[in-house]
Amino acid sequence: MFKIQVASLKAAAVAATLLFAGPALAAEGHGPQIPDAGFSFARLFGTYDRAAAQRGFQVYKEVCSNCHSMRQMYYRNLTELGLSADQVRNIAASFQITDGPNDEGAMFERAGRVSDHFRRPFPNDNAARSANGGALPPDLSVITKARENGANYLYALLTGYRDAPAGVTVMEGMHYNEYFPGHQIAMGPPLSDGQVDFGAGVPNTVEAMARDVTTFMAWASEPELETRRAMGVKILIFLSILGVLAYLTKRRIWADAH
């Protein structure tokens, strides 16, 4: 996902400038208006759709991880999505992790463990830039927190690729996106219908995959959301009861004065 395809460093620089300026411009009313995607976790007492987040991880694993890291995530975190310990071990073991040095002072490859960070697609930032025309694909660990209107912005971006309207010239190496500020983005469309197989009966259109991977990214960015909201509800209930008791106590104490 978000694979940056550029024909020149100039295009990459323009895209990077717009990408980081985009949320601020939208917030000031100068950028495209991002529609509300209606995510379950965006409601006041909403929760994450665990099934959608699991599918979203699959999209990240098969598509996004080719270019983007999630260095703040460990494979063991996936148990919080409802995956079993065996499933998480198998997922981790499917990756080759660079480790070392060994006794001879050399680095080596080994199967991943649940205690490992998510594997990086490139050994270092310079290698990532070299593979992407000079642009560094951003880490996605907290991407929905790093963008204004994060989840809606990400979903809109993933589903906003269109043919350029008549009279609009798209720069070489750029792509037209309805919801990207300036509408020209160096990243080519990362998703296509049927790209990821979820199994029989599970929709895998661009819109469905974009919704799923956005749910996963939102969870990764804020995994404590549900716990914090549950604690907030408990506090509100406690304060409400305390307020009633304080009022009744006050009435009793001052009853004789009236």
C-alpha positions as CSV (number, residue, x, y, z in Angstrom):
1,M,0.0,0.0,0.0
2,F,1.1,3.6,-0.5
3,K,3.8,2.4,-2.9
4,I,5.4,5.6,-4.1
5,Q,6.0,5.6,-7.8
6,V,8.0,8.6,-9.0
7,A,9.7,9.4,-12.2
8,S,11.9,12.1,-10.7
9,L,13.0,13.6,-7.4
10,K,11.0,16.7,-8.2
11,A,7.8,14.8,-8.3
12,A,8.7,13.1,-5.0
13,A,9.5,16.4,-3.4
14,V,6.1,17.8,-4.5
15,A,4.3,14.8,-3.2
16,A,6.0,14.9,0.1
17,T,5.3,18.6,0.6
18,L,1.6,18.1,-0.2
19,L,1.4,15.0,2.0
20,F,2.6,16.7,5.1
21,A,0.8,20.0,4.3
22,G,-2.4,18.3,3.3
23,P,-4.0,17.9,6.7
24,A,-3.2,21.4,7.8
25,L,-4.6,22.8,4.6
26,A,-7.8,20.8,4.9
27,A,-8.2,21.9,8.5
28,E,-8.0,25.5,7.3
29,G,-10.6,24.9,4.6
30,H,-8.2,25.2,1.7
31,G,-8.1,21.4,0.9
32,P,-10.6,18.9,-0.2
33,Q,-13.4,18.2,2.2
34,I,-13.0,14.7,3.6
35,P,-16.3,12.8,4.0
36,D,-17.2,11.0,7.2
37,A,-16.7,7.2,6.5
38,G,-18.8,6.2,9.5
39,F,-16.3,4.0,11.3
40,S,-17.6,2.2,14.4
41,F,-14.7,3.3,16.5
42,A,-15.3,7.0,15.7
43,R,-18.6,7.1,17.7
44,L,-18.6,8.4,21.2
45,F,-18.7,5.0,22.8
46,G,-17.6,3.1,19.7
47,T,-15.3,0.0,19.5
48,Y,-13.1,-1.5,16.9
49,D,-14.5,-4.1,14.6
50,R,-12.1,-6.9,15.3
51,A,-12.9,-8.9,12.2
52,A,-12.3,-5.8,10.0
53,A,-9.0,-5.1,11.8
54,Q,-7.9,-8.7,11.3
55,R,-8.6,-8.4,7.6
56,G,-6.9,-5.0,7.6
57,F,-3.7,-6.6,9.0
58,Q,-3.9,-9.0,6.1
59,V,-4.0,-6.1,3.7
60,Y,-1.1,-4.5,5.4
61,K,0.9,-7.7,5.4
62,E,0.3,-8.5,1.7
63,V,0.3,-5.0,0.3
64,C,1.5,-2.2,2.6
65,S,4.4,-3.9,4.2
66,N,6.2,-4.0,0.8
67,C,7.0,-0.3,1.3
68,H,5.9,0.8,4.8
69,S,7.2,-0.2,8.2
70,M,5.3,-0.3,11.5
71,R,8.2,-0.2,13.9
72,Q,6.2,0.4,17.0
73,M,4.2,-2.8,16.5
74,Y,5.3,-6.2,17.8
75,Y,3.8,-9.4,16.4
76,R,2.6,-10.3,19.9
77,N,0.3,-7.3,19.8
78,L,-1.8,-9.2,17.2
79,T,-3.3,-11.3,20.0
80,E,-5.2,-8.2,21.1
81,L,-7.1,-8.4,17.7
82,G,-8.4,-11.8,18.6
83,L,-5.8,-13.9,16.9
84,S,-4.7,-17.0,18.8
85,A,-1.2,-17.5,20.1
86,D,-0.5,-20.2,17.5
87,Q,-1.7,-17.9,14.7
88,V,0.5,-15.1,15.8
89,R,3.5,-17.5,16.1
90,N,2.9,-18.7,12.6
91,I,2.6,-15.1,11.3
92,A,5.8,-14.1,12.9
93,A,7.6,-17.2,11.7
94,S,6.6,-16.4,8.1
95,F,9.0,-13.5,8.1
96,Q,12.8,-13.6,7.9
97,I,14.3,-11.2,10.5
98,T,17.9,-9.9,10.4
99,D,19.6,-10.6,13.7
100,G,23.1,-10.7,15.1
101,P,25.9,-10.4,15.1
102,N,26.7,-14.0,15.8
103,D,29.8,-15.4,17.4
104,E,31.7,-14.7,14.1
105,G,30.5,-11.1,14.1
106,A,28.2,-11.6,11.1
107,M,24.5,-10.7,10.8
108,F,22.2,-13.6,9.9
109,E,18.6,-14.3,9.0
110,R,16.2,-16.2,11.2
111,A,12.5,-16.9,11.4
112,G,10.5,-14.2,13.2
113,R,9.4,-14.5,16.8
114,V,6.3,-13.0,18.6
115,S,8.7,-10.7,20.5
116,D,10.0,-9.1,17.3
117,H,9.0,-5.8,15.9
118,F,7.1,-5.9,12.6
119,R,9.8,-6.6,9.9
120,R,11.0,-3.5,8.0
121,P,10.7,-3.7,4.2
122,F,14.1,-2.1,3.8
123,P,17.3,-2.4,5.9
124,N,17.6,1.3,6.4
125,D,16.2,4.7,5.3
126,N,18.7,5.2,2.5
127,A,17.7,1.9,1.0
128,A,14.0,2.9,1.3
129,R,14.7,6.2,-0.5
130,S,16.7,4.5,-3.2
131,A,13.8,2.2,-4.0
132,N,11.3,4.9,-4.0
133,G,12.8,7.7,-6.1
134,G,14.3,9.6,-3.2
135,A,11.1,9.6,-1.1
136,L,10.9,7.9,2.3
137,P,7.7,5.9,2.8
138,P,6.3,6.9,6.2
139,D,6.1,4.5,9.1
140,L,2.4,3.6,9.6
141,S,2.5,2.8,13.3
142,V,0.5,5.9,14.2
143,I,-0.5,7.2,10.8
144,T,-4.1,7.9,11.8
145,K,-3.0,10.0,14.7
146,A,-0.4,11.9,12.6
147,R,-3.0,13.1,10.1
148,E,-5.9,15.6,10.7
149,N,-9.2,13.7,10.6
150,G,-6.9,10.6,10.4
151,A,-9.1,7.6,9.7
152,N,-11.4,9.4,7.4
153,Y,-8.4,11.0,5.6
154,L,-6.7,7.7,5.1
155,Y,-9.9,6.0,3.8
156,A,-10.6,8.9,1.5
157,L,-7.0,8.9,0.2
158,L,-7.1,5.1,-0.6
159,T,-10.4,5.3,-2.4
160,G,-9.9,8.7,-4.0
161,Y,-8.0,7.8,-7.2
162,R,-9.8,9.0,-10.3
163,D,-9.1,9.9,-13.9
164,A,-8.2,13.5,-14.1
165,P,-11.0,15.8,-15.1
166,A,-11.0,17.4,-18.5
167,G,-8.6,20.3,-18.6
168,V,-6.4,19.1,-15.7
169,T,-2.9,18.1,-16.6
170,V,-1.3,15.6,-14.3
171,M,2.5,15.9,-13.9
172,E,4.7,13.1,-15.1
173,G,5.0,10.4,-12.4
174,M,2.0,11.8,-10.5
175,H,-1.6,10.4,-10.1
176,Y,-4.9,12.2,-9.7
177,N,-6.6,11.8,-6.3
178,E,-9.9,13.5,-5.5
179,Y,-9.1,13.9,-1.8
180,F,-5.4,14.7,-1.9
181,P,-4.6,18.4,-1.5
182,G,-3.7,19.7,-4.9
183,H,-5.1,16.4,-6.3
184,Q,-1.7,15.2,-7.6
185,I,0.1,12.5,-5.6
186,A,3.2,10.5,-6.5
187,M,1.9,7.3,-4.8
188,G,0.1,5.2,-7.3
189,P,-3.2,3.5,-6.4
190,P,-2.2,0.9,-3.8
191,L,-5.3,-1.2,-3.9
192,S,-7.3,-2.9,-6.7
193,D,-10.4,-5.1,-6.6
194,G,-9.7,-8.7,-5.6
195,Q,-6.1,-7.9,-4.7
196,V,-6.4,-9.7,-1.3
197,D,-8.3,-12.9,-0.8
198,F,-10.2,-13.0,2.5
199,G,-12.1,-16.2,1.7
200,A,-15.5,-17.0,0.3
201,G,-18.2,-14.4,0.8
202,V,-16.0,-11.7,2.2
203,P,-15.9,-8.5,0.0
204,N,-12.5,-7.5,-1.3
205,T,-13.3,-4.4,-3.3
206,V,-11.1,-1.4,-3.1
207,E,-13.6,0.3,-0.7
208,A,-13.9,-2.8,1.5
209,M,-10.1,-3.3,1.7
210,A,-9.6,0.4,2.4
211,R,-12.1,0.3,5.2
212,D,-10.5,-2.8,6.7
213,V,-6.9,-1.6,6.6
214,T,-7.9,1.8,7.9
215,T,-9.6,0.1,10.9
216,F,-6.4,-1.8,11.5
217,M,-4.3,1.3,11.3
218,A,-6.6,3.2,13.7
219,W,-6.3,0.3,16.2
220,A,-2.5,0.2,15.8
221,S,-2.4,4.0,16.4
222,E,-4.6,3.9,19.4
223,P,-5.0,0.4,20.8
224,E,-6.0,1.7,24.3
225,L,-9.1,3.5,22.9
226,E,-11.7,1.0,24.1
227,T,-10.1,0.7,27.6
228,R,-9.9,4.5,27.9
229,R,-13.5,4.9,26.9
230,A,-14.7,2.2,29.3
231,M,-12.8,3.9,32.1
232,G,-14.4,7.2,31.2
233,V,-17.9,5.7,31.4
234,K,-17.1,4.2,34.8
235,I,-15.8,7.6,36.0
236,L,-19.0,9.4,34.8
237,I,-21.2,6.8,36.5
238,F,-19.2,7.2,39.8
239,L,-19.3,11.0,39.6
240,S,-23.1,10.9,38.9
241,I,-23.7,8.7,41.9
242,L,-21.4,10.8,44.1
243,G,-23.2,14.0,42.9
244,V,-26.6,12.5,43.9
245,L,-25.3,11.4,47.3
246,A,-23.8,14.8,47.9
247,Y,-27.1,16.5,47.1
248,L,-29.1,14.2,49.3
249,T,-26.6,14.8,52.1
250,K,-26.8,18.5,51.7
251,R,-30.6,18.3,51.8
252,R,-30.5,16.3,55.0
253,I,-28.0,18.5,56.8
254,W,-29.8,21.7,56.0
255,A,-33.3,20.4,56.3
256,D,-33.8,21.9,59.8
257,A,-32.6,25.3,58.6
258,H,-35.6,25.6,56.3
